């Protein structure tokens, strides 16, 4: 008979341990669950210190991802913190290795969450530079957002998804897109360069000499500025202004802090605007 009971226990996965005749019990009725907001690891499950009784203390705890059965790294306390949205379960074992029996509530704890908001947009023209009046078409590429606020940098604003705005004054304006979804907020900015009305666009290769190109830590610009105040603007492939400075007839520009890639180089003064490609290597 004893052998038969052992066989039955093995078949049904019953742990034969005399010390587990009175295993601990866990009641999960008193639980508080914090949601994971904005795609961040800010969710959690808080259980009462009285949730576990019986068995032999001390107890050990391990949280698991319910969907995979894999342990949550570092989650070895009664309560769970710092997790993203998902379903979690808890295993409680006493000092004798006896697994707690759930007597109340569910061992599937659902941590809800909201998606991360990422603000982003593109422009046409790209880079967003040109002579006034400069009309820029903004294409919203944000994710996770439900509403948008645009600040065009010249005092004008919009709540349209894909607005169009015309800049009528020269200068640099920083446009900001604020994307929101409830408490989740993300902001991104881009510099608009509006040039002098009536100047022509110059694209001939002989107007300026840039070397070395590709450049690594710096490059030199040789140009005949004729004493005019001349400005250099450097845009990355996303149309974002990454560098701007005044230049003279021969100027060395430091780009050691920029990433490798292809950039659009604009040189503007009263005589015209020159656009060239600059390659930075590392």
N, C-alpha and C positions, 0 to 999 in steps of 0.2 A: 504493500500500500504506500509506504514511504517513497519508494522509487517511482511509483505512479504519480504521486503528487509533485515530485521534483520534475518529472517529464512534462506534466501539465504546466508547471510554472515556467519552464523553459520555452514551451510552445507559445504561451501567451505573454511572454516578456515580463513575468512577475519577478520582482527582486526578492530573493530569499535572504533576509537579514533580520535576525531576531531583534536587533536594536531598532528596527523600523516598524515595530509593531504599533507604535504611536507616533507616526510622522507628524511634522508640523503642518499647520493649516494656514491658508492665506485667504483673506477676504478683501476683494478688490472693489467693494461697493463705494468706499470713500476714496475717490480719486479725482484729481484736478488735472486737466490736460490743457497745455498752452499750445496755441497754433504756431506754425512756422511762417512768419510773415515775409513777404517780398522775396521768396526764394532763398532766404537765409536759414542757417542752422540755428534757429532760435526757438524751436519747439521743445516740448518736454512733457513728462508724466510725473506727477507728484503723488506719492502714496503716503498714507498715514503710518506713523511708527507702530501703531497698533494693528497694522494689517496682517502681521505674521504672529502666530501663537503656537505653543506646543513644541514638540520635538525637543532637540537639545541645542541650545545656543552655544557658540555664535553661529549666525546664519551667513551663508555666502549668496551673492546675487549675480546673475548674468542676464543681460537683455539681449534679445535676438530680433533680427529682421523677420517678421512673420512670413513674408513672401518667399524667402529663401532658406530660412532656418539657420542662417549664418549669424554668429555673435556680433554685436555692435562693439567695435573696439573701445576699450576703456570704460564701458558701461557696466560697472560692477557694484553699483550702489542700489539701495531700495528704490530711489527715484531716478528718472532719466532726464537728462538735460542736454541742450545743444545739438538737437537733431533736426533734420529736414522733415517735410511731410511724409507720412507713410504709416504702416501698421507695425506695431512692435509687441513682443511678448516677453514675459519675465519668468525665469526659472529660479526657484529658491531652494537651497539645499542646506540641511542642518549639519552640525559638527560630525554626525555619524554617516553622512552621505545620503541621508533620506530626503527625497524630493517632496516638497510641500504639495498638499492636496488643495485644490481651489474649492472653497466652500461658498463663495459669494462673488458675484460680478463675473466679468469676462476677462480672460487672459489675452485678449486681442485689444490693444489700445491704439485707437486711430488718431493720429496727429494730423490735423488738417493744415492747410497752408495756402498762401496766395502766391501767384507767379512773380518772379523778379521782373522789375521794370527796367528796360534799357533804352535810353533815349539816343536816337541817331537820325541823321538825315543827310541827303545829298543836295547838291545845287546845280542849276544850269543858268549861267555858265559855270564851269568847274575848271580851274579855281574860280572863285567868285570875285573877279576883278574886271574892271573896265572903266570906260569913261561915263561921266554923268550925262544925262539921266541913265542910271544903271538899273535895269530890271532883272531881278533874280527870282527864278522859280525854285521853290523849296519842295523837295519830295521827302515825306516823312517815312523813315524806315524803322521806327521804334517798335519794340516788342513788349507785350505784357501791359500796355497802357490803355486807358479808356478815355482820357481827356488830355488836351495839349494847350500850352500857353507859349506863344512866341513873343520874344522881345527883340526887335530888329536892331537895337543899338542906337537908333536915331530918334527915340521917343515914341515910335509907333509899335503897336502890339497886334496880335491876332490869336484867335482860338480855333482857326480852321485847321484841318488835318494837313493840307498841302497848300499853303498860301503862296501868293505872288506879291513881291514888294519892290517898289522902285525907290532907289536912293538918288536924291537930287542935290546933295552937297558933297563936296570932296572930303576925303579923309578915310580913316579906318574906323569901321563900326563893328562891334562884336555882337553877333546875333546869338541869342540863347534860346534853346528849346527845353521847356520843362514838361516832361511826360509824367502823368500821375495815374494811379489806380488805387483809390482809397487812401490808405496811409503810405503807400509805396510811391516814392518820388525818385526820378532820375533826371539829371540836367546835363546837356552837352552844349558846347559853344563853338563858334567859327568866326573868323575875322573876314569881313567884307572890305575890299579895297576899292574905293571909288575915286577915279582919276579926274583930271581936269577936262572940262567940257571943250570939245573942239579939237583936241590933239589927235594926231593920227597914230595908227598902230604900225610899228616897224617890225618886220620879221626877217630882214636881210642879215645874212651871216657875217657881213663885214662891219656892222655897226659896233660890235663889241667883241673882245677876245677873252675867252674864259679858259684858264688852264691851271693845273691839270684837270682833265675831265675824261674819265672818272677821277674823282678826288677822294682823299682818305681823311685827313685831318683838317686841311684848309685848301682853298683855291684862290686864285688871283683873277681879278677883273681889270682889264684895260679898256677904257672907253674915253672918247672925247666928249666930255660933258659941257665944254664951252663955258665953264663957270656957273652952269645952272645947278641948282640944288637937285640932286639925283638920289632916288631912294631905291633900294633893293628889297624885293619881297621873295621869300622862298616858301613854296607850298608843297606838302606831301601829296601822295597819290589820292588821298581822300579829300583834297582841297583845303586842308587845314594849314593856316599860316604858322610856320615853325621858326621863322627867322626874318627879321627886317632891320635894316640899318642904312644910314646915309653912306654914299660912296663918293670917291673922287676919281680923277683920271686913271689912277692905278691904286687898287685897294685889295688887300688880302683879307679873306673872310674865313673865320674859324667855324668849322662844321664838325669838330671832334665830338661834340655831344649829340650828334644826330645819328639815327640808325641807318644802316645800309639800305639803299633803295633808289628809285628814280624820283626826282623832284622837278617841279616847274619853277623856273627862275624868271621873275619879272623885274625889269628895270624901268623906272618911270621918272620923267621930268617934263618940263614944258615943251620939249621938242618931240616927245613921243613915248611910246611904251614898247619895250622889247621883251619878247617871251622866248626863252630857250630852255632846253632840257639839261639838267645836271644829274649826273650819276654819282652816288656816294658808295664807296666800298669800304669794307672793314677787314 
